[in-house]
Amino acid sequence: MRESDKVQPARGLWRDAWRQLRRNRAAVGGGAVLIILIVIAIAAPTIAPYGPAEQDYDHVLEGPSLYHAFGTDNFGRDIFSRVLYGARISLSVGVLGVCLGLFVGGTLGLVAGQWGGWLDDTLMRLLDLLLAFPQLLLAIMVITVLGVGDTNVIVAIGIFSLPLFARVVRGQILSLKQLDFTLAARALGAGDIRILIAHLLPNTIATILVIASLRLGTAILTVATLSFLGLGIRPPAPEWGTMLTDGRQFLQIAPQVAVFPGLAIVITVLAVNLLGDGLRDALDPRVR
């Protein structure tokens, strides 16, 4: 048998996506930066030279030095250590908020798309109501009702994220229901629940992953914005938005107090968005 006559094994979606993703230098760079940030967040107690709340009144508002790589704030706290600890807060709150929106919104989308009818109409109208509010305004409303705190910020991010997940998943389900493999499963006697779990849900994972990765950047930025407005993480927690609030009054005499947490926000959101764009291009067959 000639070499050209041999049947080549079909490559799956995930293998093709991985090959495509590796060719995208921006996405690989964003993923590498994100991995480094996650490692830093986990290892912050080991890496940080000082505690996030440790004060040194002999070195207040000092610039970068050998003892304080990013300088100190108005309480003599080491900014480098606080930025490292801030990565733990921003990433964890952002990820948990997106996961909450994904779980609730994805479930609503699956139910609405699979069973339709009055249930679909009711759920979509409720989601339209949430979509009528700007995301930040909706998050502020939720915080106003529930109060300030880490858990409430997670809930706020989940609430303004769930309409997007619900609509995307619903659209995917409605499209997949018309394909041959779904019709064949139904013809063989499979029930709605089995079709939903065994056939429809696995084929929506790629889309959900892309939306979640892109949503994470928005979530991290929202956490920082709420904290900057005094509605997010409570001081003296070393959250990047809170650090920006503390540093804005010292921009002229000690800009490092605000510059370094601001750079941390920019780098993190940029890395997440680059990775999300790469995942979208890799998992979308129309782009490939």
Secondary structure, DSSP 4 states (H G I P E B T S, - for coil): --GGGSPPPPPPHHHHHHHHHHH-HHHHHHHHHHHHHHHHHHTHHHH-SS-TT---TTS-S--S-SS-TT-B-TT--BHHHHHHHHHHHHHHHHHHHHHHHHHHHHHHHHHHHHH-HHHHHHHHHHHHHHHTS-HHHHHHHHHHHH-SSHHHHHHHHHHHHHHHHHHHHHHHHHHHTTSHHHHHHHHTT--HHHHIIIIITGGGHHHHHHHHHHHHHHHHHHHHHHHHTTSSSPTTS--HHHHHHHHGGGTTT-THHHHHHHHHHHHHHHHHHHHHHHHHHHH-TTT-
